[in-house]
Amino acid sequence: MTALRVLLDEPAYAFESSAAVESAVQQYATCRAGFADCLIAAKNSLAGCEFTATFDRALRAVPQVKVF
């Protein structure tokens, strides 16, 4: 997380979606899910999806995710 935060603040690096990475870093810090899963949920949310469906119970803490 620290490395990603440093890279986000560094103008020499560009991300496909800095907003998605920032959101994913925040979610990753508050749940037990993997960073990649948090990033998928963040990208879906920013794309306008109502929610991201998953069976991964570790993502229960992420507001834009519905666990089935």
N, C-alpha and C positions, 0 to 999 in steps of 0.2 A: 504494500500500500504506500509506503513512504516513497519508494522508487517511482511509482506511478504519479504521485502528487508532485514530485520534483520534475518529472518529465512534462506534466501538464503546465507547469509554470515556466518551462524553458521555451522561448520563442523559436529555437532552432529545430524543434520537433513539431510535427503536425499529426493529428489523429483524424481518422475518418469522421468522428463525432466527439469532440472534446466534452460536450454536454453529457453524452452517454457514458463516457469513461468516468467523468466526475460523479455522476449519479451511481454508477456501479461501484465505485470505490466507497462511497458513503454507505450503500446497502451492504457491501461485503463486510464492512466494519461492524455491522449490527446483527449479522446472522451467521449461521454455520454453513451456508451454501458456498459453492465454489465461485471464484471471481467470474469465470466464463458464464455461468448461469445468471449471475447478477447483471452482467453486461448484456446478455440476450434480452432479459426483462427490461432493462433500461432502453435499449434500442427499439424494442417493440413499443414501449410506452411513448417514446419520442416520435415514432412513426404514426401514432394515432390509434394504436390498438387499445381496446377497452381493458384487456388483461392478457397475460401469458398463462396458458394452461400447462400444468406439470404434475407429475406424480412424486416429485422430490419434496419431501416434507421439510427439508432444511430451508426451503424458500418461503415458508409460512410467514416469516417476518417481513417479507417484501410486499408492500401494499398493492402493487400492480400485478400480482401473481395470484392465481387461483389454483389451489392444490386439490386434486381429485383423488 
